[in-house]
């Protein structure tokens, strides 16, 4: 189950990267502009953060998959009373 979840995260992230890349490329080719706070900016600027954060997210997914691989599911992992330590 965890491997399927990780593969789904990788797939969604790959789709987001491709969409950000194609939007950036399309905006550069067609010279699109967007109005942001009353000023015109090149539209490809909006695609660059999408690509950047998607790459960062790949690193986080990889770290998560390594962390999950070594752990077993247990309901005691969700015991909130230990973490809160209510006085």
C-alpha positions, 0 to 999 in steps of 0.5 A: 500500500505504501509503495502505491501511495509513493508511486501516485505521489511521483506520478502527480508530481511528474504531471505538475512538472510537465504542466509547469514546463509546458506552460513556461515554454508556451508562454515564452513562444507566444509572448503571453503576459499576465496582469499582476497587481495592475502591472504586466509581467511575462507569463512564464514567470508564473511557471518557474516557481511551479517547476522549482517547487515540484523539483523540491517536492521530488526530493521530499518524496524520495526522503519520505519513501526512504523513511516509510520503507523502514517502518511498520504500521502500528496504531500506537504511532497515532497515540496523541496522549503521549505527544501532548503530555497534558498537565 
